[in-house]
Structure formats: C-alpha cells, structure tokens
Amino acid sequence: MECQGKTCVVFDYTSFLGEECSKKWTFLEALSTIAPIFSLAWNDTIKTTCGPEERLWEQAMKSLSASHSDEANINMLVKLAKTEGIQELKLVMPYELEKDQIERLQQQLSVSIKNLDQDEFMITL
C-alpha cells in the first residue's frame, strides 16, 4: 500500500498469532535446515516476486514466535520492516497496547507510534 509516496504496510498481529500456533514445517523449511543453500535460493526468488507486505509476513513467520512476549515480537517486526524499506507500519493488535509498552518501544526503536483506534497503531519508522 502506498501512502503519500511512502511504503506503508498493514500487519495483522492477531492473524499472525493464529497462523503461528497452527504452523507446520514446509518441505523447503525442513530441507533448508539440512542444506541452507536451498533457503538462500528461495529467499532470492521471494524478494523479486513479492511486495514488501508479503516479504514482511514471510520474515515475521520465520523470526517472531508466539512464545515470545508481544513487545519482543513488535520490536523484531519493526526491525524487519526497516530492513524491507517500509516507512509506515499499521499494526492491528488483538488488544490495546499499554502506554508504557508504547513508550518503551518508541525509545528502543527510535520510532513514532500513534494510536489510531483501540487496537490499531501506526508506527512511523
């Protein structure tokens, strides 16, 4: 999604949690643990055929975990978004973040987090 010349992406954290909990290894993931070269070739293909939102989702599925705290996952998600060249990340959560969580994330990541709705946040990277 383009927002006034910026790369904007929507990430539904609730969907991520649901998919993460039911995730099963693919053949490629199993093969990549044995021979990492398959993973490198696949990642190069993904980068050329997918947009930033799809790439962020793929990276999130590999890097985030339902066993980590939501704050730790958001921290990693923002770092992944930065590597993808995303300038704005609309984060849809299953609940509202606490004010101290937002402040910690802003300080740790040097980003701006604006509360859009009760469970939606715009993170400007």
N, C-alpha and C positions, 0 to 999 in steps of 0.2 A: 504494500500500500504506500503510495506517495503522499506526503503531507507537506505542501508548500515547498517542494524541492528537496525535502529530506526523506530519508528512508525510514519509514515507520512500520513497525511490526506489531501484531497483536499476538500475545501468548496467553493461552487459557491454562492456568496452573491447575485448575480442577480437572480438566481433561488429561493433563499430564499425569496427575496422581492416579487417575483411573487406569490409564494405559500402562503406567509403570508397574502397578500392582499385578496386572494380568500379563505382563510382558513375558514372552518366551523367546529363547535364543533362535535366531535365524541360522540357516546353514552357513551363510557368509560370516556371521559373528563367530561361530564355532570354528570355522576354518581359519579365520584371522588370528585366533589365539594360538594356533599351531604355526601358521605361516603369515606373519604380519604384512608381507608384500601384497596379499590379496586386499587387505584393508586399505592400503595406500592407493592402489589402482581404483578401487571402488570410490574412495573419497574424491579422487580427481574427477571421476565421472559425475558424481553428485554435484560438485562445485560448478561444472559447466552446464548442467541441465536444470538445476533448481534455483529458485529465487531465495532471497535472504530469509524469508519466513520459514520455508521448508528446511533450509540448511540449519537454521537456529533450532528448529524442532528436532532434527536428527542429532545435532550435537547435544541438546538437552537430554534426549533419551539415553545418550551414552555417558553423560557427565553428572547428571542430577540423580538423586536417589530418594525414594520415599522414606528411607531410614534416616536421612539427614534432616536437620531442622529446616523449616520453611525459610528462615532467614539465611541459612547457609546456601540453600538452593537458589534463592533470589540473587544472592551475592554472585554465585557462579554463573547464573543466567545472564546477568548484566555484563560480566566479563566476556562471556561467549558472544553476546550481542555486539560488544565493542569490536571484537575480532572480525565479525561479519560486516562491519562498517555501518551498523544500524545507529541512527541518531536518536530515534524515539521508540520507546517500547511501551505499548499499552499492555499492562498486566491485569488479567482478570483472575481474581482470587476467589476461593470458596467462602471467604470471610474478610472482614476489615482488618488491616494491619494496625497494630498499636502505635501510638505516636512515638514512643521510644524506639521501636523497631525501625520506623521510617527514618528517624534522626540518625540512628547508628548506621543504617545503610547509606544514607547521604554522605556521612562523614567518611566511611570506609571506602566508598567508591567514587567520591567526588562527582556525584550526580544530583539532579534535582528530581524530587518525587512529589507529584501533585495528585491529591486525592480527587478523582473525577466523580465517583459515585461511592456508595457504601463499600463495594468490593472491587472497584476498578481504580487503577493508578496509572498515571502517565509518567514514565521515567525518561528524562531527557539526559542523554549521555554526553 
